[in-house]
Amino acid sequence: MGHEGRDTDVVIAGAGPTGLMLACELRLAGVEVTVVDRLARRTGESRAGGMHCRTLEVLDQRGVLDRFLAAGELTPVGHFSGLMLDFDGLESRHPLPLMILQSTVERLLEEWAAELGVRVRWSAEVTGVQQDGDGVSVGLRTPEAASEPLRARYLVGCDGGRSAVRKLVGIAFPGTPATMTAMIGDVELPGLPEEYVWARRCATGEYSAISFEPGWYRVITSDYDRVADRDEPATFEQLRQSLIKLAGTDYGMRNPRWISRFGDAARQAARYRSGRVLLAGDAAHIHFPAGGQGLNTGVQDAVNLGWKLAAVVHGRAPETLLDTYHAERHPVGERVLQNTRAQAALTRPGAQTDALREVFASLLVYDDVNRRLRDMLTALDIRYPVGGRHPLAGRRVPDAGLKTPDGATRVYELLHAARPVLLDLRGTTGLGTTGLGAAAREWADRVDVVEARCEDAYWAVPSHDEIPAPGALLIRPDGHVAWAAGTETVPDTAALRTALTTWCGPPRPGPHRPTAIPGPADG
């Protein structure tokens, strides 16, 4: 039993990408975490097949991106409902989508989590949730029997679209039901004459066959003639017959690794927080898997929530900070549901939809249209309501090159420790006694203060014109800007202190101790 009668600080239900990313974020902040999952082991299923550039940036911010790049393949294009978009022009060091199977993402995240000390308990199904003023008790069913409840400060449900956590705490899940049935599976297709098939439209639906590794194909079929019962088992024969119906052949389909089914139901939790229980990933939102947004949205939920939950657990910030998780991420999930509904509509068979797709495709040749859609799909254009008039306020910070007294570095390298960073780019001195360092002295235990120079006169901002390089920034651990100032000699330190209080908790008296930031050679 842990501190004050608790087994752990946070229980995370669900060992998928969202739950594992959240566990890593919490461990980086020194929070004790237990992950539980009802499955006995990983199944090998890989519904998701890629990461967009904002997720790649998030992994870069934590110093683990190279692991994922080594296991996947960058591709120069993405799509909106099967209509191709050009991603080359994205304002990012990592503009291209990474083709990588969800099973590989989970393996890499689990390895990182283990390095950080995260424990995953398999065959542990959440069966009860009771919360009070001091914490939450999580009832579990294990193969042996019902085990003693886990006691924690907080519980986060990352347990998928049928989330037991969401149901047990009574959070509504409104939305629209499925209107079609799609099947998905990894199989061999020895008779496929092409290298791949991408979103080929037919009279009653469409199908794709994409190779993620030699000899194996991800087959996806969409059938608008029926809506399957969601509890109906998905079989190899059903996938084979579905492909025959659409393509006229099964291309010699054989040796299925796994088969599953999905639809275009779109639902979102009415609230992402109920007291000491929070939701993230598919437990908070489900949608048609169009444009590769599901896994990415869940990982970014986790990165938004992790540092906030850690600050509250450590007593550095009030519980009201957790309310900003819903305020910031619920609109993001709502927008994903909206654009995936639009993409689902564009996939429906028929002459009217064909005409609509032709018109839509003709618009994509315009850079502004292409940019608007790719910024939305990649989440680069997200701007949280943090207040402040500077164009960077609320946006994700660009990964600008910097020169510090310790050598060359990048903005994202400053975020490896998952701590807030106060970055002074004005080229002044007096880190610990004057200027911004003095203004942040009472937050020295939780904010890294860094002086640096940036040689870029202008910064590129997605869905916005280029802006003059700022003079100073308060960067949250998730990489979004909480406060920014221009290059004026005297920034508004009162506004800075307000932002520090809002996002880092109330000030604590004490000496200012600047944190040494490692250079690239130090990792």
Secondary structure, DSSP 4 states (H G I P E B T S, - for coil): --GGG-S-SEEEE--SHHHHHHHHHHHHTT--EEEE-SSSS--------EE-HHHHHHHHHTT-HHHHHHHSEE-SEEEETTEEEE-TT-SSS--S-EE--HHHHHHHHHHHHHHTT-EEESS-EEEEEEE-SS-EEEEEE-SSSEEEEEEESEEEE---TT-HHHHHTT----EE---SEEEEEEEE-TT--SS-EEEEE-SSEEEEEEEEETTEEEEEEEESS----TTSPP-HHHHHHHHHHHHSS-TT-EEEEEEEEE---EEE-S-SEETTEEE-GGGTEE----SS-HHHHHHHHHHHHHHHHHHHHTTSS-GGGGHHHHHHHHHHHHHHHHHHHHHHHHHS-SHHHHHHHHHHHHHTTSHHHHHHHHHHHHTTT-B-----SSTTTTBBPP--EEEETTEEEETGGGGTT---EEEE-S----TTTSHHHHHTGGGTTT-EEEE-B---SEE--TTS--EEPPSEEEE-TTSBEEEEE-S-SS--HHHHHHHHHHHH-S-------PPPPP-GGG-
